[in-house]
Amino acid sequence: MFFHKDYAEPGPGVNPDAPEKTGAARLIEILQLECVTLFKLNLLFVASCIPLITIPAAVFAMNQVIRRMILDQTVDCFYHYRLAFQGYWKQAYAAFFLTVLPLFCAGFGAAFYLRRAGSNFLLFLPFMVCSTVFLVTVLASSYFYGVLSTGRGLREALRLALPLGLGKPARAAASALCVYGSLTASLLAFPISLGYLLLIGFSAPCLLGNFFIRTVLREFSPKTPVKDTEKES
């Protein structure tokens, strides 16, 4: 069946005791194992975003499934997506607005004050404040969903994501470029990019974004992803 379990177990010729690959080799390995799952996940994400109001829960659920792929854990695409979508929707909405509202307000403020700073030099001050808030939010949000996927609460995740965004900005910037940059480019190229968005336009950038921050989260947030509470019960 299309939404059957995808456990990504080692296949013929793969030594399960072999040392873990790193860098580009590890990314290629994940893509080889999970290429079909990424396609399914993207379709699930697009379908569950159609009501629009469900976008926050869909973003959280997609990050949860992607996190399992990064950690080389068993992935039942439909099950794990549904578990996170239905079971953590309150946390998903809070995380979404904690990310989107600062980005929107700071971005709008930065553009507003920059256009008027030419006639009033003092307006560079609020522009710098808004642009700083925007940059910090972008960097912190790169880690925020990853930390949430380890099972931490909102406050704990936010307290960890902020210093990680400032202390480990290179990987956060690479992650943000994959996610936000890809989405922006796709929207600018719409409707030419429609096929890309429907097939892998959301799941693939999410995978790349999580891949860049994986080593940082392994060091500073080593908890396992949200438990399969429904199965355990």
N, C-alpha and C positions, 0 to 999 in steps of 0.2 A: 504494500500500500504506500501511497505518496508520503503520508505522515507517519510512517513506521519509525521505530527507534533507530537512531544513528549512534552507535556506540563507538565508532572510530577505533576499533581494536586493532592491534598490530596484525598485519596480513602476512601472507606467505613471504618468507625471505626477510622479514623484519625482526631483528633481535630485540626482545623487550628489555634485555639487560644492558643494551648499548647506552653509552652516556648521552645525556640530552643535548640535542643540537642547539646552537645559539645563533643569533643574528639572522642574516638572510636565509641561511639553511633551515633554521627553525620556522621562519615564516612560510617558506615554500612547503615545508612538511605539513604545516597546519592547513594551508590552502589545498594541498593534495588530499588530505584526509577529510576535510570539511567542505569541499567545494559544493557538493550537492546540498548539504545542510545550510550553507549560506544562501543558496537560491531559495530553499523552502522558507528560511527565516525572513528573507526580504519580502516574500509574498505574504507571509503572516503579518509582518509589520505594516505593509501598505494596506492590506485588507482591514486591519484593526484600527488604522488611522482614519478611515473613511468618515466616521461620525465626527471627526475633528476634536470633539471633547475628550476622546480617548487617547489622544496623542501622548500625554505625559505617561500614562500607564504603558503604552506601547514602547516608548523610549526606554523606560526602566526594564521592561521584559526583554527587549533585544539586548541590552547591555548585560543582563543576567546570563542569557544563553551564550553570548560571546565570551564572557568571563570563564565559563566552563570549558569552552574550546581552548582558550589560552592556557588553562591549567591542565589540559589533556585529561579532562574528566569525561565520563560517559554523558552523552547528549541525546536526550529524547526531545527533539525539536518542539513538537507540538505540546508535549506534557510540560516541559520546563518553562516554555513561554507562557502557557496558560496559568501555571502555578504562580509565576511572578506577576502576571497581568492581573489576576483576580485576587491574589492574597496580599499584595503589597501596593494596592492602588493609592492608599492614603499617603504613604511614603513617597510614591512616585509623583503625585501631584505637588507635594511640598517641595521635593527636589527640583522639579521642573520650574516652578515659579521662583525658587531661590536662585536659579540660574538665568532664566529668561528675563525677569523683571530688571535686575541690575544691568544686564547686557543691553536691553532696549533703552532704558532710561539714561544710562551713561553714554551709550552710543549716540542717542538723539541729542543729549546735552553737549557732547563734544563737537558734533557737527554744527549745532546751533551757535555755540560761542566762537568756534573757529571762523565762521562766516562773518562775524561781527568784530572780531579782534583786530582787523585791519584798521578800523576807524577808532577803536578804543583799546589801547594797549593793556589796560587793566583786565580786560576780558580774557586774556591769556591765562589768568589764574584759575577761574572756574573751568576753562578748557583743560588745563593740566589735571585738575581734580577729577573731572569726568573721564578723561582718557586713562588716568591711572586706575580708576575703579573698573573701567572696561577691561584693561589689560589684566588686572589681578583676577577679575571674574573669569576671563577666558582661561588663564593658566590654572586656576583652582578647579574650574569645572572639568578640566581634563582628568583630574584625579577623583573628583567628587563621586561620579557614578561608579568608578572602579572600587572606591572604598565602600560605598553603599552595597555593592555586590558581595562584599565579604561578610555581610550580616550586621554591620554596625548601625547604630541609630543615626538619625539626622544630625543631632548636635555633635556627636562624637565624630561622624564623618566630616562635617564641616570644619571642626577644629583641626582635623588632620589634613584635609585637602588644602586649606589656606596656606599653612607653612610649607607643604610640599610644592605647591604651585610657585611659591617665591623662592624656595630653597633648591628645587630641581626644575628650573624653568626650561631647560633645553628639551627634555623629553616631553614636558607639558606642551611646549610650543609645537613640536613635531606632531603630537597627538591632535592638538587643536587644528593644525593645518590640514590634517587628513580629514577630520570631521567637518569643521566649519568651512574650510576652504573648498572641499569637494562639494558640499551642499550649495555654497554660493555659486560656484562655477556651473553646477547643474541647473540651478534656477535661472541663471543668466542665459544659458544655452537652451532653455525650454522653448518650444516643444521638441527640439532636436534630441534632447537628452531623455525623453520620456521612456524609451526602451531601456536605457541604462538604469534609470530610477526604479523601474518596475522589477528588473532582474536582480541587480546587485548594488544599486545606487545608495542604499542605506546600510546594509549589512556589511559590505566590504570595507567602507570607510570606518565603520564602528570597530571592525576587527583590527584594522591597521592602527587606529587610535589606541585601543586597549593593548595592542602588542608593544607599542613604544613605552607604555608606563608599567609593563608587567614586572620588570626587575625592581623598580622602585616600590611597588606595592608588595612584592615578595619580601622586601627588607623591612618596610615600615608598617605594613598591614597584612601579616601572614595568615589571617583568619581564613577559613574556608568559606565558599559561597553559601547563600541562603539554603538551609536544609530542605530536603524533600519531605516536609512535614506531612503532606497528604499521604505519601507512600508509607511513612513510618507509622501513621495511625492505622 
